[in-house]
Amino acid sequence: MSHGLLTLHSHSALERELRFPKHTVLVDEKFGYMFTIKKPFVHNRINYFEVPTINFVQNGGVFKNLAE
């Protein structure tokens, strides 16, 4: 979990562990309002959204090596 991070960020380590395709990233549920294209995703009872990488970058997202 990304305790304390208030900016839009991805969970790269978790994406890598789960073998996500490069065209999508996982963002915290609280950032879902920033995206029109999103798919709910739950891992270890934590809610995320799977969003297109291009939209993530357009919204100023920062790539972090976060597992959860």
C-alpha positions as CSV (number, residue, x, y, z in Angstrom):
1,M,0.0,0.0,0.0
2,S,1.2,3.5,-0.7
3,H,0.8,5.1,2.7
4,G,1.5,8.8,2.5
5,L,1.8,9.2,-1.2
6,L,-0.7,11.9,-2.3
7,T,0.3,12.1,-6.0
8,L,-0.8,9.9,-8.8
9,H,1.5,6.9,-8.9
10,S,1.7,3.3,-10.2
11,H,2.5,0.0,-8.5
12,S,5.2,-1.2,-10.8
13,A,6.5,-4.0,-8.6
14,L,3.0,-5.5,-8.2
15,E,2.3,-5.1,-11.9
16,R,5.6,-7.0,-12.7
17,E,4.8,-9.7,-10.1
18,L,1.3,-10.2,-11.7
19,R,2.7,-10.0,-15.2
20,F,0.6,-7.0,-16.3
21,P,0.8,-5.9,-19.9
22,K,2.9,-2.8,-20.4
23,H,-0.1,-0.9,-21.8
24,T,-1.8,-0.8,-18.4
25,V,-0.9,0.3,-14.9
26,L,-2.4,-0.1,-11.4
27,V,-3.4,3.0,-9.5
28,D,-4.9,3.4,-6.1
29,E,-8.7,3.4,-6.0
30,K,-8.7,7.0,-4.7
31,F,-7.3,8.2,-8.1
32,G,-10.1,6.5,-10.1
33,Y,-11.9,9.8,-10.6
34,M,-9.1,11.0,-12.9
35,F,-9.8,8.3,-15.5
36,T,-12.7,7.6,-17.9
37,I,-11.3,4.3,-18.9
38,K,-10.7,2.1,-15.9
39,K,-11.2,-1.4,-14.7
40,P,-11.6,-2.3,-11.0
41,F,-8.9,-4.7,-9.7
42,V,-8.6,-6.2,-6.2
43,H,-5.4,-7.8,-4.8
44,N,-5.1,-8.9,-1.2
45,R,-8.3,-7.1,-0.4
46,I,-6.9,-3.8,-1.6
47,N,-8.9,-2.0,-4.3
48,Y,-7.1,-0.6,-7.4
49,F,-8.0,0.5,-10.9
50,E,-6.3,-0.8,-13.9
51,V,-5.9,2.1,-16.3
52,P,-4.2,2.7,-19.7
53,T,-0.6,3.7,-19.4
54,I,-1.0,6.6,-21.9
55,N,-3.8,8.1,-19.8
56,F,-1.7,7.6,-16.6
57,V,1.1,9.6,-18.2
58,Q,-1.2,12.3,-19.6
59,N,-2.6,12.8,-16.0
60,G,1.0,13.4,-14.7
61,G,1.4,10.0,-13.1
62,V,4.7,9.0,-11.5
63,F,6.1,5.5,-11.9
64,K,6.9,4.0,-8.5
65,N,8.3,0.6,-7.7
66,L,5.5,-0.2,-5.2
67,A,4.3,-3.7,-4.5
68,E,1.1,-2.8,-2.7
